[in-house]
Amino acid sequence: MIALLDNTVLSNFALVNRPDLIRRALGRSAATVQEVYQELQAGVRLGKVPDYDWSWLPILQLDETEQAMYESLRERLNSGEAACLAVAANRGYAVFTDDRDARESAMQMQVPISGTLGLLVLSIEKGHISLSEGNSLLKAMIQTGYRSPVNNLTVLL
């Protein structure tokens, strides 16, 4: 299943210099939407997010059906999350987001969801990083502003 990543998840991994973990954990199933990529690049231009080569990450466009759903979702969500959810709902994809409102909308729409913590756990489970390294990355993400509901990944394994 394709996993659409929102800006927060991409930024969390970029801010700790580990965007490679997204690619390693999700492989060819990782993708995003144009709206998220624009948000990410705006963060780069403002110096809030390091610039990385994301050329491996497919960037999807909304079709007409998704555009209408996107407009409706924009009443509650920002552009990136609304676009991810519109595409995911229409195409049967999952969404990786840490945004509470986006996660609630995804659950109502029966769109599979995960987020930063899910990617860290998946990276541990696949043997890409150790639990200790995962906890160190989580701590670093929290220090950069990530509002994690947990401060130790052990509770999720």
C-alpha positions, 0 to 999 in steps of 0.5 A: 500500500502506498504511504503518503507522508505529510510535511511534519513527518518529513520534517521530523526526520530531516531535522534529525538528519535521518530522512534516509530512514523513511526511504529504508522503512517504506521503500517504494511505497513512500510518496507525498503530494505536491502540496506537502512538497511545497510546504516542505520547500517553504520550510527549507527556504525559511531555514526551518528545515534542512535541504535534502535530496527528496528526488526518490520520493514520488510527488502525486497530483490531485485529480478532479475527484480529489480536488473537490474532496481537498477543498472540503477538507481545507475547511478543517485541515492545512493544505498538505494534510487535506491533499494527502487525505483526499488522495488516500481516500480516493486511491486506497492509500495510507497517510503518515501524519502527526496532526491530530485533526488530520488523524481524526479525519482519516479515522472518520474516512477509514484511511489507514494512518500512522506517523513519526512514531510508526516510522521509528518503530518500523525502522526498529522492527526492520533492523535499520536502527536499534531501540536505543538509536530510535529513542535517541532520534525521538529525543532529538525530534522532541528537542526540535519541537516534535510534540510526541505523546511518548518519550520512549519507544519501548511502550510501542514495541 
